[in-house]
Amino acid sequence: METNPKPQIVSTTGNAIKEEALKKFEASLLGEVIHPSEERYELARRLWNGMLDPRRPGMIVRCAAAVDVARSVEFARTNELAIAVRAGGHSMARDSFCDGGMVIDVSGMKSIQVDIETCTARADSGLTVGEFDRATQAFGLATVLGECTSVGIAGYTVGGGLGRLMDKLGAGCDNLVSAELIGAGGRVFRVSMEEDADLFWAIRGGGGNFGIVTSLEYRLHRVWQILGGTLTYPISDTREILTFLDDYMMSVPDELDVAIDIGNCGLMTYAPGITQPIVNLAVSYCGDLEKGEAAFKPLRRFRKPIADRIRVMPYLEMQALSDIRPLAEFGATGGSMAIEGGFIAQLGEETIKTIAEYIAEAPAGFWIAAEHYLHGAVCRPTSDHTAFGLRRPGYSTRILSAWREPNQAEGSIAWVKRLSAALKPFAGGAMYLNYLTEGAGGAGVRAAYGPNYERLVALKSEYDPTNFFNSNRNIEPR
């Protein structure tokens, strides 16, 4: 239902798009176009956290197939429209929307084919982690994906891909066998180690700079039951827990993963609804269960937790423990959040002291996450093996504050920024691309791409010389 006439869509150079051209474009699509004049437009602008993106695109194209993506790219390029690409909509840098231009939304593209003979799966780029996992777990198979079930597989993978299986099986992008993407000129690329190998190298960690991925083929692994769960402690134990982990994680097997969550805002995904201050460890072991019990023994015994929920469970159940719905419900009902990403190379004495000091002055709702200690298989390749150059031990981090009352905003935002700045010296110059936020600037982008930045610039200049794909953690062409 349209409440008003369709507004005029204007190009980046100020030219209005003719109504006749717009109608012809819409008629060519298998999917549909959502305009600002439609009631559903506001719902279509919802972010992963339930909040509305403040930007107002001139149109949102809901693609039904790769041909819609190609036609959208062609229309946007011909009419000089700014574009943004949306799949799961989880970008911490807010890449999923633009003002006045076109959002190419692939979230409706959800086909997947699982080949149990070759242990591979080919999936459309609109699939989420949860949807992919459910399809492959029907055959006792999995690939390396994150633990948030509503994250889109495409953005996750082209950003590198950290997750609980990475230390045994490599990063998400290391398990990518091939992909299909639409380039800036509208060309369809099918990339692999054998075909357009340079472009294949670039999309495995180079983000959305080189085209819009429409399908991805992954290597699958036999993963069914794992030993995993959570250990919960009072926040007063923070120093002791982090000190123990600093030593413990140095010698754990590749099969073992730990994610640390500290907070009290009731929105922590591994402990939804818990409002008292806690430290929560989400742990998993993807291997022989007896060896897992032995590996976890020191962790379970060094200090008595409030709750020990470690047990044998299906991998799919472990993936679902990180429930993002509390965050989405909070944002959808008027709550606000501030978030910054970072990296901690080691939980040394000074790092732990800094975290403890900032916990003491934290706002009413806060959450510090140090996730997936990088070790094992994810760190073994050289930094130039793929465009994903984060091949070093450490924790990817997120710092979040949440509030409902306007008078809490300034203090909450300031605390996040101060703690993020205070932890920066412990990053060793590293950063996980998928946790890069909007305010990171050029220095943050360079840190995220690391030693591969110059090669990525050269490839960007070759494949997208006009920087058509720029609503991303952008690499500017020469």
C-alpha positions as CSV (number, residue, x, y, z in Angstrom):
1,M,0.0,0.0,0.0
2,E,1.4,3.4,-1.0
3,T,0.6,6.4,1.2
4,N,2.3,9.0,-1.0
5,P,3.6,9.2,-4.6
6,K,7.0,7.7,-5.1
7,P,9.6,10.4,-4.4
8,Q,12.1,11.5,-7.0
9,I,15.3,9.5,-6.9
10,V,18.4,11.7,-7.5
11,S,21.8,10.5,-8.6
12,T,25.1,11.5,-6.9
13,T,25.5,14.2,-9.5
14,G,22.1,15.7,-8.8
15,N,20.2,14.3,-11.8
16,A,16.7,13.0,-11.3
17,I,16.0,9.4,-12.4
18,K,13.2,9.4,-14.9
19,E,10.0,7.6,-13.9
20,E,10.0,5.6,-17.2
21,A,13.5,4.3,-16.5
22,L,12.6,3.3,-13.0
23,K,9.5,1.4,-14.1
24,K,11.5,-0.5,-16.7
25,F,14.1,-1.4,-14.1
26,E,11.4,-2.6,-11.6
27,A,9.7,-4.7,-14.3
28,S,13.0,-6.4,-15.1
29,L,13.4,-7.8,-11.6
30,L,12.4,-11.2,-10.2
31,G,12.4,-9.5,-6.8
32,E,10.9,-6.2,-5.8
33,V,11.7,-2.5,-5.0
34,I,10.6,-0.9,-1.7
35,H,10.2,2.9,-1.8
36,P,10.2,5.5,1.0
37,S,6.5,6.1,0.3
38,E,5.5,2.6,1.4
39,E,4.6,1.6,5.0
40,R,7.0,-1.4,4.9
41,Y,10.0,0.9,4.1
42,E,10.5,1.6,7.8
43,L,10.6,-2.0,8.7
44,A,13.1,-2.6,5.9
45,R,15.4,-0.1,7.5
46,R,15.7,-2.1,10.7
47,L,19.3,-3.1,11.7
48,W,20.4,-6.3,13.4
49,N,19.9,-4.7,16.8
50,G,16.3,-3.7,16.2
51,M,17.1,0.0,15.7
52,L,16.3,2.1,12.7
53,D,19.2,3.1,10.5
54,P,19.1,6.9,10.3
55,R,19.9,7.0,6.6
56,R,17.1,7.0,4.0
57,P,17.9,5.2,0.7
58,G,15.9,6.2,-2.3
59,M,15.0,2.6,-2.9
60,I,15.6,-0.8,-1.4
61,V,15.9,-3.6,-4.0
62,R,14.9,-7.0,-2.6
63,C,16.8,-9.3,-4.9
64,A,15.4,-12.8,-5.6
65,A,18.3,-14.1,-7.6
66,A,21.8,-13.2,-8.9
67,V,20.3,-11.7,-12.0
68,D,18.6,-9.1,-9.9
69,V,21.9,-8.1,-8.3
70,A,23.5,-7.7,-11.8
71,R,20.6,-5.6,-13.0
72,S,20.7,-3.5,-9.9
73,V,24.4,-2.9,-10.3
74,E,23.9,-1.9,-14.0
75,F,21.0,0.4,-13.2
76,A,22.9,2.1,-10.3
77,R,26.0,2.5,-12.4
78,T,24.2,3.9,-15.4
79,N,22.2,6.4,-13.3
80,E,25.1,7.3,-11.0
81,L,23.4,6.1,-7.8
82,A,25.2,5.5,-4.6
83,I,24.8,2.0,-3.4
84,A,25.0,-0.1,-0.2
85,V,24.7,-3.9,0.0
86,R,22.7,-5.6,2.7
87,A,22.5,-9.3,3.7
88,G,22.5,-10.0,7.4
89,G,22.7,-6.3,8.3
90,H,25.2,-6.8,11.1
91,S,27.9,-4.5,9.9
92,M,29.4,-2.7,12.9
93,A,30.6,0.0,10.4
94,R,27.0,0.5,9.3
95,D,27.7,-0.4,5.7
96,S,24.2,-1.8,5.0
97,F,22.5,1.5,4.1
98,C,23.1,4.8,2.3
99,D,21.4,8.1,1.9
100,G,19.3,8.7,-1.2
101,G,20.7,5.9,-3.3
102,M,20.0,2.2,-3.7
103,V,20.3,-0.6,-1.2
104,I,20.9,-3.9,-2.9
105,D,19.4,-6.4,-0.4
106,V,20.3,-10.0,-1.0
107,S,18.8,-11.3,2.2
108,G,16.0,-13.1,0.4
109,M,18.4,-15.3,-1.6
110,K,18.5,-18.4,0.5
111,S,19.1,-21.5,-1.7
112,I,21.6,-24.1,-0.4
113,Q,22.8,-27.4,-1.9
114,V,24.8,-29.8,0.3
115,D,26.9,-32.5,-1.4
116,I,27.6,-35.2,1.2
117,E,30.0,-37.0,-1.2
118,T,32.4,-34.1,-1.7
119,C,31.6,-32.5,1.7
120,T,30.9,-29.2,0.2
121,A,27.9,-26.8,0.2
122,R,27.0,-24.1,-2.2
123,A,24.9,-21.4,-0.6
124,D,23.2,-18.1,-1.7
125,S,24.6,-15.0,-0.1
126,G,21.3,-14.2,1.7
127,L,21.6,-17.2,4.1
128,T,22.3,-16.6,7.7
129,V,24.7,-18.6,9.9
130,G,21.8,-20.3,11.6
131,E,20.1,-21.3,8.3
132,F,23.4,-22.6,6.9
133,D,24.1,-24.6,10.0
134,R,20.7,-26.2,10.1
135,A,21.0,-27.3,6.5
136,T,24.5,-28.9,6.9
137,Q,23.9,-30.3,10.4
138,A,21.1,-32.5,8.9
139,F,24.0,-34.5,7.5
140,G,26.4,-34.1,10.5
141,L,28.5,-31.5,8.7
142,A,29.6,-28.0,9.4
143,T,32.0,-25.3,8.2
144,V,33.6,-22.5,10.1
145,L,31.0,-19.8,10.9
146,G,30.4,-17.4,13.7
147,E,28.1,-18.1,16.7
148,C,25.5,-15.4,16.1
149,T,22.8,-17.2,14.1
150,S,21.4,-14.1,12.4
151,V,24.7,-13.0,10.9
152,G,24.8,-13.2,7.1
153,I,27.3,-15.8,5.8
154,A,28.6,-13.6,2.9
155,G,29.7,-10.5,5.0
156,Y,31.1,-12.8,7.6
157,T,33.2,-14.8,5.2
158,V,34.6,-11.9,3.0
159,G,35.6,-10.2,6.3
160,G,37.7,-13.2,7.3
161,G,35.5,-15.3,9.5
162,L,36.3,-16.0,13.2
163,G,34.4,-18.7,15.0
164,R,34.6,-21.6,17.5
165,L,35.9,-24.1,14.9
166,M,38.7,-21.8,13.5
167,D,41.5,-23.0,15.6
168,K,41.0,-26.6,14.4
169,L,39.8,-25.8,10.8
170,G,41.0,-22.4,9.9
171,A,39.1,-19.1,9.4
172,G,35.8,-19.0,7.6
173,C,37.5,-17.7,4.4
174,D,40.0,-20.5,4.5
175,N,37.1,-22.9,4.0
176,L,35.8,-21.1,1.0
177,V,36.3,-23.2,-2.2
178,S,34.8,-20.8,-4.7
179,A,32.4,-17.9,-5.1
180,E,30.3,-16.0,-7.6
181,L,30.2,-12.3,-7.5
182,I,29.0,-9.3,-9.6
183,G,31.7,-6.8,-10.3
184,A,31.5,-3.1,-10.7
185,G,31.1,-3.4,-14.5
186,G,28.2,-5.9,-14.1
187,R,30.4,-8.8,-15.0
188,V,29.8,-12.1,-13.3
189,F,33.0,-13.6,-11.8
190,R,33.3,-17.2,-10.7
191,V,36.4,-17.3,-8.6
192,S,38.5,-20.0,-7.1
193,M,42.1,-21.1,-6.8
194,E,41.9,-22.1,-10.5
195,E,39.8,-19.2,-11.9
196,D,40.5,-15.5,-11.3
197,A,42.8,-16.5,-8.4
198,D,43.8,-12.9,-7.6
199,L,40.2,-11.9,-7.1
200,F,39.6,-15.0,-5.1
201,W,42.5,-14.1,-2.9
202,A,41.1,-10.6,-2.4
203,I,37.5,-11.5,-1.4
204,R,38.8,-13.8,1.3
205,G,39.4,-11.0,3.8
206,G,39.0,-7.9,1.6
207,G,35.4,-7.3,2.5
208,G,32.9,-6.0,0.0
209,N,35.4,-3.9,-2.0
210,F,35.4,-6.1,-5.1
211,G,31.9,-6.9,-5.9
212,I,28.6,-8.3,-4.5
213,V,28.9,-12.0,-3.6
214,T,25.9,-13.9,-4.8
215,S,26.9,-17.5,-3.9
216,L,29.6,-19.2,-1.9
217,E,30.9,-22.8,-2.0
218,Y,32.3,-24.0,1.3
219,R,34.3,-27.0,2.4
220,L,32.4,-29.0,5.1
221,H,33.7,-31.1,8.0
222,R,32.4,-33.9,10.1
223,V,31.1,-32.1,13.2
224,W,28.2,-33.4,15.2
225,Q,28.5,-33.7,19.0
226,I,30.8,-31.4,20.9
227,L,31.7,-30.8,24.5
228,G,30.7,-27.2,25.3
229,G,28.6,-24.8,27.4
230,T,29.2,-22.0,29.8
231,L,30.9,-21.3,33.1
232,T,29.5,-18.3,35.1
233,Y,31.3,-16.4,37.8
234,P,30.6,-13.3,39.9
235,I,32.2,-10.2,38.5
236,S,34.4,-9.9,41.6
237,D,36.4,-12.8,40.2
238,T,37.4,-10.9,37.0
239,R,41.1,-10.4,37.7
240,E,41.6,-14.0,38.8
241,I,39.7,-15.5,35.8
242,L,41.6,-13.3,33.3
243,T,44.9,-14.1,35.0
244,F,44.2,-17.8,34.8
245,L,43.2,-17.6,31.2
246,D,46.3,-15.7,30.2
247,D,48.3,-18.8,31.2
248,Y,45.8,-21.5,30.3
249,M,45.2,-20.4,26.7
250,M,48.9,-20.6,25.9
251,S,48.9,-24.4,25.7
252,V,45.3,-25.4,24.9
253,P,44.7,-27.8,21.9
254,D,43.4,-26.6,18.6
255,E,40.0,-28.1,19.3
256,L,39.4,-25.8,22.3
257,D,37.7,-22.4,22.0
258,V,36.9,-19.8,24.7
259,A,34.8,-16.6,24.5
260,I,34.9,-14.2,27.5
261,D,31.9,-12.1,28.3
262,I,31.9,-9.6,31.2
263,G,28.9,-7.4,32.0
264,N,25.5,-6.7,33.6
265,C,23.2,-5.2,31.1
266,G,20.9,-8.2,30.7
267,L,21.8,-8.3,27.0
268,M,24.8,-10.6,27.0
269,T,24.1,-13.2,24.3
270,Y,25.5,-16.1,26.3
271,A,23.6,-15.1,29.4
272,P,20.4,-13.3,28.2
273,G,18.2,-11.8,30.9
274,I,21.0,-11.9,33.6
275,T,21.3,-8.4,35.1
276,Q,23.7,-8.9,38.0
277,P,27.4,-8.4,37.2
278,I,29.0,-11.6,35.9
279,V,31.9,-13.1,34.0
280,N,30.7,-15.7,31.6
281,L,33.0,-18.1,29.7
282,A,31.5,-19.9,26.6
283,V,33.7,-22.9,25.9
284,S,33.7,-25.6,23.3
285,Y,35.8,-28.6,22.3
286,C,35.3,-30.0,18.8
287,G,37.1,-33.3,19.0
288,D,37.4,-36.5,21.0
289,L,35.1,-36.1,24.0
290,E,37.5,-37.7,26.5
291,K,40.3,-35.5,25.4
292,G,37.9,-32.5,25.8
293,E,37.1,-33.5,29.3
294,A,40.8,-33.6,30.1
295,A,41.5,-30.3,28.4
296,F,38.7,-28.6,30.4
297,K,39.6,-30.0,33.7
298,P,42.0,-27.2,34.8
299,L,39.5,-24.6,33.7
300,R,36.6,-26.2,35.6
301,R,38.6,-26.7,38.8
302,F,40.7,-23.6,39.3
303,R,37.8,-21.6,40.8
304,K,34.3,-22.5,41.7
305,P,31.7,-21.0,39.3
306,I,28.2,-19.9,40.1
307,A,27.1,-22.3,37.4
308,D,28.9,-25.0,35.3
309,R,26.8,-25.8,32.2
310,I,29.4,-27.7,30.2
311,R,28.1,-31.0,28.7
312,V,28.0,-33.0,25.5
313,M,25.6,-31.4,23.1
314,P,24.9,-31.2,19.4
315,Y,27.0,-28.6,17.6
316,L,23.8,-26.9,16.4
317,E,22.8,-26.4,20.1
318,M,26.1,-24.9,21.0
319,Q,25.8,-22.5,18.1
320,A,22.4,-21.4,19.3
321,L,23.6,-20.5,22.8
322,S,24.6,-17.0,21.6
323,D,21.1,-15.6,21.4
324,I,21.0,-12.2,19.9
325,R,17.2,-11.7,20.4
326,P,17.6,-9.8,23.6
327,L,19.7,-7.2,21.8
328,A,17.2,-6.9,19.0
329,E,14.2,-6.6,21.3
330,F,16.0,-3.9,23.3
331,G,16.8,-1.9,20.2
332,A,13.3,-2.4,18.7
333,T,11.7,-1.1,21.9
334,G,13.5,2.2,22.2
335,G,16.9,1.2,23.7
336,S,20.1,2.6,22.5
337,M,23.6,1.2,22.2
338,A,27.2,2.2,21.7
339,I,29.8,-0.3,20.5
340,E,33.5,-0.4,19.6
341,G,35.6,-3.3,18.3
342,G,39.2,-4.0,19.0
343,F,41.9,-6.6,19.6
344,I,43.9,-7.8,22.6
345,A,47.1,-9.6,21.8
346,Q,47.5,-11.1,25.3
347,L,45.7,-10.8,28.6
348,G,48.8,-9.6,30.5
349,E,48.9,-7.8,33.8
350,E,48.5,-4.3,32.5
351,T,45.6,-5.3,30.2
352,I,43.8,-7.0,33.1
353,K,44.4,-4.0,35.4
354,T,42.9,-1.7,32.7
355,I,39.8,-3.8,32.3
356,A,39.2,-4.1,36.0
357,E,39.5,-0.3,36.5
358,Y,37.0,0.4,33.8
359,I,34.6,-2.2,35.2
360,A,34.6,-0.3,38.5
361,E,33.4,2.9,36.7
362,A,31.1,1.2,34.1
363,P,27.7,2.6,33.2
364,A,24.5,0.9,34.3
365,G,24.4,-1.4,31.3
366,F,27.8,-2.6,29.9
367,W,29.3,-5.6,28.2
368,I,32.9,-6.4,27.4
369,A,33.5,-9.4,25.1
370,A,36.9,-10.9,24.3
371,E,36.0,-13.6,21.8
372,H,37.6,-16.6,20.2
373,Y,41.3,-16.6,21.3
374,L,43.1,-17.0,17.9
375,H,45.5,-20.0,18.0
376,G,46.1,-23.2,16.0
377,A,45.0,-23.5,12.4
378,V,43.8,-19.9,12.0
379,C,47.2,-18.6,12.9
380,R,49.4,-21.1,10.9
381,P,49.1,-19.6,7.4
382,T,51.3,-16.6,6.5
383,S,49.6,-13.2,6.7
384,D,49.5,-13.1,2.8
385,H,47.9,-16.5,2.4
386,T,44.6,-14.7,1.8
387,A,43.6,-11.1,2.1
388,F,42.6,-11.9,5.7
389,G,45.9,-11.0,7.4
390,L,45.0,-11.5,11.1
391,R,47.1,-14.6,11.6
392,R,48.3,-14.0,15.1
393,P,47.3,-15.1,18.6
394,G,44.9,-12.9,20.5
395,Y,41.2,-12.0,21.2
396,S,38.9,-10.0,19.0
397,T,37.0,-7.6,21.4
398,R,33.8,-5.7,21.5
399,I,32.8,-3.1,24.1
400,L,29.2,-2.2,24.4
401,S,27.0,0.0,26.6
402,A,23.2,0.2,26.5
403,W,20.7,2.6,27.9
404,R,17.1,3.7,27.7
405,E,17.1,7.1,29.3
406,P,18.5,10.1,27.2
407,N,20.5,11.4,30.2
408,Q,22.5,8.1,30.2
409,A,23.7,8.5,26.6
410,E,26.6,10.8,27.1
411,G,28.2,8.9,29.9
412,S,27.6,5.5,28.3
413,I,29.1,6.5,25.0
414,A,32.1,8.2,26.6
415,W,32.9,5.0,28.7
416,V,32.9,2.9,25.6
417,K,35.3,5.2,23.8
418,R,37.6,5.6,26.8
419,L,37.9,1.9,27.4
420,S,38.4,1.3,23.7
421,A,41.2,3.8,23.6
422,A,42.8,2.5,26.8
423,L,42.9,-1.1,25.4
424,K,44.3,0.0,22.0
425,P,48.0,-0.2,23.1
426,F,47.5,-3.9,23.9
427,A,46.3,-4.6,20.3
428,G,49.7,-4.9,18.7
429,G,48.3,-2.9,15.8
430,A,45.8,-5.6,14.9
431,M,42.1,-5.4,14.2
432,Y,39.4,-7.8,13.0
433,L,37.8,-6.4,9.9
434,N,34.3,-7.5,10.8
435,Y,34.5,-5.6,14.1
436,L,35.6,-2.4,12.6
437,T,33.2,0.4,13.5
438,E,32.1,3.5,11.7
439,G,34.4,5.9,13.5
440,A,37.6,3.8,13.1
441,G,38.8,6.0,10.2
442,G,41.6,5.3,7.7
443,A,43.9,4.1,10.4
444,G,41.4,1.5,11.5
445,V,40.9,0.3,7.9
446,R,44.7,0.0,7.4
447,A,45.0,-1.9,10.7
448,A,42.2,-4.3,9.7
449,Y,43.8,-5.1,6.3
450,G,47.2,-5.2,7.9
451,P,50.2,-6.2,5.7
452,N,47.9,-6.9,2.7
453,Y,46.7,-3.4,2.3
454,E,48.9,-2.4,-0.6
455,R,48.1,-5.5,-2.6
456,L,44.5,-4.9,-2.0
457,V,44.8,-1.3,-3.2
458,A,46.3,-2.6,-6.5
459,L,43.5,-5.1,-7.0
460,K,40.9,-2.6,-6.1
461,S,42.4,-0.3,-8.8
462,E,42.1,-3.1,-11.3
463,Y,38.7,-4.5,-10.5
464,D,36.9,-1.3,-9.2
465,P,38.9,1.7,-10.4
466,T,36.0,4.2,-9.8
467,N,35.3,2.9,-6.3
468,F,31.8,2.0,-7.2
469,F,31.7,-0.3,-4.2
470,N,32.5,2.1,-1.4
471,S,29.9,1.6,1.3
472,N,32.2,-0.8,3.1
473,R,35.5,-0.9,5.1
474,N,36.7,0.9,2.0
475,I,39.9,0.5,0.1
476,E,40.4,3.4,-2.2
477,P,41.8,2.7,-5.6
478,R,44.9,4.6,-6.8
